Every structure is written in C-alpha cells, then in structure tokens.
C-alpha cells in the first residue's frame, strides 16, 4: 500500500495528474481461505473543499489510523455490518 501511495503523492507533487487516488478492498477470509470482499473504497488524491493533497495519503506511510474512513458516519468502515 505504501508503494502505491508514494506513486499518488509523487504524481501530485509533479503535477502529472496520472492518478486520482487509490482504490482499496476491505475483506475477510472465508472458511476455505478465499477472499470475501466486504467494502470497496477510493481514497481521493485531493481534498474536495480545498484542492490540496489529502493528509491521509500524505502521511499514510507513517500513520494508517485515518485511512479508509469516509466523511460521514454512513461511510465509516467500522460501521459497515459484516454478515
């Protein structure tokens, strides 16, 4: 994940605009070891309101505590039910 984050951050700093963010999958393992997708999300490169580089992406290599959270309670992964 940190390699992909570095690509997005470097792309933003170079203003090449190749990447829009990172798509990620939150998952669990099935009884047979298979991957069971629970949530697919996208971390945006820019903060919509200000247009600056997302702090979540900027510091993801050292702080993962805020990655994968949405902006409202309906988007926060911890509140997604897992059957």
JOMO-V657287 format. One line per field, one symbol per residue. ss: DSSP state (H for helix, E for strand, C for the rest). burial: b if it has 9 or more other ideal C-beta (glycine too) atoms within 8 Angstrom, else e. Layout:
BEGIN
ss->???
burial->???
END
This chain:
BEGIN
ss->CHHHHHHHHHHHHHCCCCCCEEEEEEEEECCCCCEEEEEEEEEECECCCCCCECHHHHCCCCCCCCCCCCCCHHHCHHHCCCC
burial->eeeebbbbbebbeeeeeebebbebbbeeeeeeeeeeeeeebbbbbbbeeeeebbebbeebeeeeeeeeeeeeeeebbeebeee
END
